[in-house]
Amino acid sequence: MTTVTLLDGGTGRELKRIGAPFRQPEWSALALIEGPEFVRQVHEAFVASGADVITTNSYAVVPFHIGVDRFAAHGATLAALSGRIAREVADAGPRVVAVAGSLPPICGSYRADWFDASVARPILATLVGALRPYVDHWQAETLSTIEEAELVRDVIGADGKPLWIAYTVDDDPGAVPAPRLRSGERVADAVEVAVRLRAAAVLFNCSQPEAMGEAVSVARATLDRLGGAARAVRIGVYANAFPPQGAAPEANATLLGIRADLTPPGYLRWARDWVARGATIIGGCCGIGPEHISALRAAL
C-alpha cells in the first residue's frame, strides 16, 4: 500500500472563511499583521483534520502583496512570525507534524513574464533568513517558470533542509495537450531541473485538478527515465478550487470564485487518481479546506 504524506489546504481562503482580516492586495498576510491568532487557528484546524505538514503563512509576505515600504520595514518580522506560529502549532500536537517554509513566486502568481531574478533575489533571501529557524523543509510553491526554481536553490544553498519544488501548470482548457508550466516550459524539463537542483520532491500546485494527473504521469516517467537517485524523488499534488486561469491572468485583480463541484468527496476522487499515477504527497491549495483534508486522511 502506498504511504501518502498529507499536506494542509489553502490558508488564505480558510482565513477568509473564518472571518480573519482579509483583503486584496495583502491577501493572507493581513492576518499576520492584524490578527495572528487567526493564523494559529487555521494551522490548528488543519492539524486536527489530519495534515502531516503545515505550511507557513508567508506566501503573501512579499512587496507584491504588502507593498515595498512595508516589506522593507516589517517583511522579515512578519515572515518570522509566520514561521514561529506554525512551529508552535506543529510542536503542540500529540503526533509528529512537519513545518514547510513557503517560498512564493516573488514577483506575482501565475505570471512567468513578470519574474525578474535581480528583483526577487533579495526578497527571497529575506524570507529564507527569517523562516530558517522554524521550518523542516523548504516549499518553493506556485512557481510558473524553471528560472524561479533555480533562484530558490541558489538562495537557500546547501543548508541541510530538504527542498520541495512545486510548479503551477497551465490549466487553460485550450492549452496544448502535453503538460506545461504557465511559462510554456514542458513539465518533463521542469522535473529534470528539479532533480538537478537536488529537490527531494517535485509537486504541482495551484492549478485545477483536471490539469494535474497528466503532470504526475509525466513526472513519474521522467524520474524513472533518469534513474538512479531520481527514482527516490517524491511526487506531490495540491490543486486549487478556482476556475481555469487564462494565459495572462491579472494576479490580485479580483477574488476568484470557488468551484461548487470540488466537495471533499469530489476532491478525493481526483486525489485517488494522482496516487494511482505515482503521487505520494497530497494536499490542497486555494479553496481546499480542513474538511477536504479530513476526507483524504480517512481514505488515503
C-alpha positions as CSV (number, residue, x, y, z in Angstrom):
1,M,0.0,0.0,0.0
2,T,1.3,3.5,-0.9
3,T,2.2,5.7,2.1
4,V,0.8,9.1,1.5
5,T,2.0,12.3,3.2
6,L,-0.8,14.8,3.7
7,L,-0.2,18.5,3.3
8,D,-2.6,21.1,4.6
9,G,-5.0,23.1,2.4
10,G,-5.3,26.7,1.3
11,T,-4.5,29.0,4.2
12,G,-5.7,32.2,2.6
13,R,-9.2,31.2,1.7
14,E,-9.6,29.4,5.1
15,L,-8.6,32.7,6.8
16,K,-11.3,34.5,4.9
17,R,-13.8,31.8,5.7
18,I,-13.3,32.0,9.4
19,G,-13.5,35.8,9.5
20,A,-9.9,36.8,9.7
21,P,-8.7,40.2,8.4
22,F,-8.5,39.6,4.7
23,R,-8.5,41.8,1.6
24,Q,-6.5,42.4,-1.5
25,P,-3.7,43.2,-2.1
26,E,-2.5,42.0,1.3
27,W,-4.3,38.6,1.0
28,S,-3.3,36.2,3.7
29,A,-0.5,38.5,5.1
30,L,-3.2,40.8,6.5
31,A,-4.0,38.2,9.2
32,L,-0.4,38.2,10.3
33,I,-0.4,42.0,10.6
34,E,-3.8,42.5,12.2
35,G,-4.9,39.1,13.7
36,P,-2.2,36.4,14.0
37,E,-4.4,34.4,16.3
38,F,-6.5,33.5,13.2
39,V,-3.4,32.1,11.5
40,R,-2.8,29.9,14.5
41,Q,-6.5,28.8,14.4
42,V,-6.1,27.7,10.7
43,H,-3.0,25.7,11.4
44,E,-4.7,24.0,14.3
45,A,-7.7,23.1,12.1
46,F,-5.5,21.5,9.5
47,V,-3.6,19.5,12.1
48,A,-6.8,18.4,13.6
49,S,-8.0,17.3,10.1
50,G,-5.0,15.0,9.8
51,A,-2.4,17.0,7.9
52,D,1.2,15.7,8.3
53,V,2.6,19.0,7.1
54,I,1.5,22.6,7.7
55,T,2.8,25.5,5.6
56,T,4.0,28.8,7.0
57,N,1.7,31.7,6.2
58,S,4.4,33.6,4.3
59,Y,3.1,33.3,0.8
60,A,1.9,36.9,0.7
61,V,4.8,38.4,2.7
62,V,6.3,40.0,-0.4
63,P,6.2,43.5,-1.8
64,F,3.8,42.5,-4.5
65,H,1.1,42.0,-1.7
66,I,2.1,44.2,1.2
67,G,4.0,47.0,-0.6
68,V,7.6,47.9,-0.9
69,D,7.9,50.1,2.1
70,R,6.0,47.7,4.4
71,F,8.2,44.8,3.3
72,A,11.4,46.8,3.9
73,A,10.2,47.7,7.4
74,H,8.4,44.6,8.5
75,G,8.9,41.8,6.0
76,A,11.5,39.8,8.0
77,T,9.5,40.2,11.2
78,L,6.2,39.0,9.6
79,A,7.9,36.1,7.9
80,A,9.5,35.1,11.2
81,L,6.1,35.4,12.9
82,S,4.6,33.0,10.3
83,G,7.3,30.5,11.0
84,R,7.0,30.8,14.8
85,I,3.3,30.3,14.8
86,A,3.5,27.2,12.5
87,R,6.3,25.7,14.6
88,E,4.4,26.2,17.9
89,V,1.3,24.6,16.5
90,A,3.2,21.7,14.9
91,D,5.1,21.0,18.2
92,A,2.0,21.2,20.4
93,G,0.2,18.2,19.0
94,P,0.2,14.6,20.0
95,R,1.7,13.4,16.8
96,V,4.6,14.5,14.6
97,V,3.7,17.4,12.2
98,A,6.3,19.0,10.0
99,V,6.5,22.6,9.0
100,A,7.0,23.6,5.4
101,G,8.6,27.0,4.7
102,S,6.5,28.6,2.0
103,L,8.7,30.4,-0.6
104,P,6.2,32.1,-3.0
105,P,6.6,33.4,-6.5
106,I,8.2,36.7,-5.5
107,C,7.0,38.8,-8.5
108,G,3.4,37.6,-8.7
109,S,1.5,34.4,-9.0
110,Y,0.9,32.8,-12.4
111,R,3.0,35.4,-14.3
112,A,6.2,34.0,-15.5
113,D,6.6,37.1,-17.7
114,W,6.8,39.3,-14.5
115,F,9.7,37.3,-13.0
116,D,12.9,39.2,-12.5
117,A,15.7,37.4,-10.7
118,S,17.5,40.5,-9.8
119,V,14.4,41.9,-8.0
120,A,13.4,38.6,-6.5
121,R,16.8,37.6,-5.0
122,P,17.0,40.0,-2.1
123,I,13.3,39.5,-1.2
124,L,13.7,35.7,-1.3
125,A,16.8,36.0,0.9
126,T,14.9,37.9,3.5
127,L,12.2,35.2,3.6
128,V,14.7,32.4,3.9
129,G,16.7,34.1,6.6
130,A,13.5,34.8,8.7
131,L,12.0,31.3,8.2
132,R,15.0,29.1,8.5
133,P,14.9,28.6,12.3
134,Y,11.4,27.3,12.2
135,V,11.0,25.0,9.2
136,D,11.7,21.4,8.5
137,H,11.8,21.8,4.7
138,W,11.5,24.5,2.1
139,Q,8.5,24.5,-0.1
140,A,9.0,26.7,-3.2
141,E,5.5,26.9,-4.5
142,T,3.3,28.1,-7.4
143,L,6.4,28.5,-9.5
144,S,5.5,29.4,-13.1
145,T,8.9,29.0,-14.6
146,I,12.0,26.9,-14.2
147,E,14.1,30.1,-13.5
148,E,12.2,30.6,-10.3
149,A,13.2,27.2,-9.0
150,E,16.9,27.8,-9.9
151,L,16.9,31.0,-8.0
152,V,15.4,29.3,-4.9
153,R,18.1,26.7,-4.8
154,D,20.8,29.4,-5.3
155,V,19.4,31.5,-2.4
156,I,18.9,28.7,0.1
157,G,22.2,27.0,-0.7
158,A,23.0,23.7,1.0
159,D,21.6,24.4,4.4
160,G,20.6,20.8,5.1
161,K,16.9,21.3,4.8
162,P,15.2,19.4,2.0
163,L,13.8,21.4,-0.9
164,W,10.4,20.6,-2.3
165,I,9.7,22.4,-5.6
166,A,6.0,22.9,-6.5
167,Y,5.3,24.1,-10.1
168,T,1.9,25.5,-11.2
169,V,0.8,24.1,-14.6
170,D,-1.2,25.6,-17.4
171,D,-4.8,24.7,-16.8
172,D,-6.4,26.7,-19.6
173,P,-8.8,24.3,-21.3
174,G,-7.4,25.4,-24.7
175,A,-3.8,24.5,-23.7
176,V,-1.7,22.1,-25.7
177,P,-2.1,18.5,-24.6
178,A,1.5,18.0,-23.2
179,P,1.5,19.3,-19.6
180,R,3.4,22.6,-19.4
181,L,4.2,25.2,-16.8
182,R,2.4,28.5,-17.1
183,S,5.6,29.8,-18.8
184,G,5.1,27.3,-21.6
185,E,8.0,25.2,-20.5
186,R,7.5,21.4,-20.5
187,V,6.8,19.6,-17.3
188,A,9.3,17.0,-18.2
189,D,12.0,19.7,-18.5
190,A,11.0,21.2,-15.2
191,V,11.2,17.8,-13.4
192,E,14.7,17.3,-14.8
193,V,15.8,20.6,-13.5
194,A,14.2,19.8,-10.1
195,V,16.4,16.7,-10.0
196,R,19.5,18.7,-11.0
197,L,18.7,21.1,-8.1
198,R,18.6,18.2,-5.7
199,A,15.0,18.6,-4.8
200,A,13.6,15.9,-2.5
201,A,10.2,16.3,-4.0
202,V,8.6,17.8,-7.1
203,L,5.0,18.8,-6.8
204,F,2.2,20.5,-8.8
205,N,0.0,23.1,-7.1
206,C,-2.4,26.0,-7.5
207,S,-3.9,24.6,-10.8
208,Q,-7.2,22.9,-11.4
209,P,-7.4,19.2,-10.6
210,E,-8.0,18.3,-14.3
211,A,-4.5,19.5,-15.2
212,M,-2.7,17.5,-12.5
213,G,-3.0,13.9,-13.5
214,E,-1.0,14.1,-16.7
215,A,1.6,16.2,-15.0
216,V,2.1,13.5,-12.4
217,S,2.4,10.8,-15.1
218,V,5.0,12.8,-16.9
219,A,6.9,13.4,-13.7
220,R,6.9,9.7,-12.9
221,A,8.0,8.7,-16.3
222,T,10.8,11.4,-16.3
223,L,12.1,10.3,-12.9
224,D,12.1,6.6,-14.0
225,R,13.9,7.6,-17.2
226,L,16.6,9.5,-15.3
227,G,17.1,6.5,-13.0
228,G,19.4,6.3,-10.0
229,A,18.7,8.8,-7.2
230,A,16.0,10.5,-9.3
231,R,13.7,7.5,-8.6
232,A,13.6,8.5,-5.0
233,V,12.3,12.0,-5.7
234,R,8.8,12.1,-4.4
235,I,5.8,13.5,-6.4
236,G,3.0,15.5,-5.0
237,V,-0.1,17.5,-5.8
238,Y,-2.1,20.2,-4.1
239,A,-4.7,21.6,-6.5
240,N,-6.9,24.6,-6.1
241,A,-10.6,25.0,-6.4
242,F,-10.5,28.0,-8.8
243,P,-12.0,28.1,-12.3
244,P,-9.3,27.9,-15.0
245,Q,-7.0,30.9,-15.4
246,G,-6.0,32.1,-18.9
247,A,-2.6,32.7,-20.3
248,A,-2.1,36.1,-18.7
249,P,-4.3,36.3,-15.6
250,E,-4.2,39.6,-13.7
251,A,-2.9,38.5,-10.3
252,N,-4.5,40.2,-7.4
253,A,-7.1,41.8,-9.8
254,T,-10.1,40.0,-8.3
255,L,-11.2,37.5,-5.7
256,L,-11.8,34.3,-7.7
257,G,-14.8,32.1,-7.1
258,I,-14.6,28.6,-5.7
259,R,-16.0,25.6,-7.7
260,A,-19.1,24.0,-6.2
261,D,-18.2,20.5,-7.5
262,L,-14.9,20.2,-5.5
263,T,-16.6,19.0,-2.4
264,P,-14.5,16.7,-0.1
265,P,-15.7,13.6,-1.9
266,G,-15.2,15.3,-5.3
267,Y,-11.6,16.3,-4.5
268,L,-10.9,12.8,-3.1
269,R,-11.8,11.3,-6.4
270,W,-9.1,13.3,-8.1
271,A,-6.6,12.5,-5.3
272,R,-7.1,8.8,-5.8
273,D,-6.1,9.2,-9.5
274,W,-3.0,11.2,-8.6
275,V,-1.9,8.5,-6.1
276,A,-2.6,5.8,-8.7
277,R,-0.3,7.7,-11.1
278,G,2.6,7.9,-8.6
279,A,2.0,10.8,-6.2
280,T,2.8,10.2,-2.6
281,I,2.3,13.7,-1.3
282,I,-1.3,15.1,-1.4
283,G,-2.9,18.3,-0.1
284,G,-4.9,21.2,-1.2
285,C,-4.3,24.8,-2.3
286,C,-6.8,27.7,-2.6
287,G,-10.3,26.8,-1.6
288,I,-9.4,23.3,-0.2
289,G,-10.2,23.3,3.5
290,P,-9.8,21.1,6.6
291,E,-12.9,19.1,5.6
292,H,-11.1,18.1,2.4
293,I,-8.0,17.1,4.3
294,S,-10.2,15.0,6.7
295,A,-11.6,13.1,3.8
296,L,-8.2,12.5,2.4
297,R,-7.0,11.3,5.7
298,A,-9.8,8.8,6.1
299,A,-9.4,7.4,2.6
300,L,-5.7,7.5,1.9
